[in-house]
Amino acid sequence: MPASAPRPHVMALLFDADFNRPADSPVFRHLDGRLFTEEEQAVVRNATIEELQAAGIYVHNPAAEAEAAAAAQELAELLFKYVIPHHEILIPFMTDEDVLEYDRLATIVVAGADSNLPHED
């Protein structure tokens, strides 16, 4: 679903808002210090994430954070699919310290993989 275009009246209010309010104050203020009216407060509370971000306001978005984490995992798995069988190609690009760390981690991974194999009695 495409994001809707920011509403001009919301954007005007967001650009005139001082979001650095005291922690104990539930009321936003205009840049000149005036308190927001109840109606203005409602507009800000109902602003979309896209409108807040367009105004340069950081918005913690747990759904986007979870999606990014899942994408990072998928990206790592995709890279591993090609890197693991051809790791020797990467060695010339790695520092000595990274080669040592790579070898250390690979040893741990192999030992863990071996411990998951079924034991023959």
N, C-alpha and C positions, 0 to 999 in steps of 0.2 A: 504494500500500500504506500503510495508516494506521500511524502510529507506535504502538508498544506503550506501555502505561502504565509510568511509572517504578516500579522495584521498591523497596519500602520499605527493605530491608536495604542496598541499594546507595546509596539517597539518604541514609540515616543516616550511612553511612561517608563519603560525599562532603561532607556538611555538617560532618563532624568532621575533614576533611583540611586540612592547611596546604600549599597548592600553591606557596607561595613558598619552595621548597627550594633549597639551593645548587645551582648549575649542575653541580657535580661529583658530586652525590649522586643515585644512581638510586632511592633509597628515599623514599617519601612519609612524612610524619609526621602524627600527630594534632595537634590544636590545642594540646594540653598538652605537646607535644614528644616523646611516645613514638613510636618507629619503628613503621611498619606491619609486621605479620607478612607472611610470604609469601602467605598466603591473602588478606589484605586487599589486598596489592599486586595480586594476580590479579583481585580484584573490581574495583578501580579501572581496571586495564588493559582489562577487558572491559565497562566501562560504555558504554552507548550514547551517541551524540551528544545525543540528547534528554535523557537523564539528566544528563549533564554540564551542558547548557544550563539545565536546570531547577534545578540547584544553583548557577547563576550563574557558571559557569566558561566563559570564552571558548574556543571550539573553532574552529580554522581548518578550514573545510570547503571544499576546492577545488571539489567538485561544485556546492555551493550558490553559490560565487563565480562559477563559469563560467555557471551558470543565470541569475544576476542580471545578468551582463554581457550575455548574449544577450538577456535581457528588456529591458535598457536600450537596446540597439541596435534592437530591434523597436519599442519605444516611440518612440524618436527618428524612425524611419522613418514610423511612423503619424502622428506630429505633423507631420512635414515634408510629408506628403501634403496636409494642410490648410493649413499655415502658408505654404508657398512660394507657392501661387497667391493667397493673401489676406494677404500680408505687410503691406500698407498699413494693415490693421486694428490691427496691433501697434504701429505707430509712435507713437501717442499715449501708449502705456504705457511707452515706452523713454526712457531718459535720452539726452541729446545724445551722450554718449560711446558709448553702445550703438548708436545710430543710425549713427554714423560707423564703428564696428566692424562692424556688420551690412553696410553698404555695401562696406566693404573686403573682407570675406569673400565676399560675393556676387559681387564682381568677380572674385575668384580662382576661385570655383566656375564661373562662366560661362566664363572663359578656359580653364579645364581641360576643360570640356565641349566647347567649340569645337575644342580641339586633338584631341579624340578623333573628330571627324567625318571621314568619308572625304574626301580631297582629289580634286577633279575636275581632270584633266589636260587 
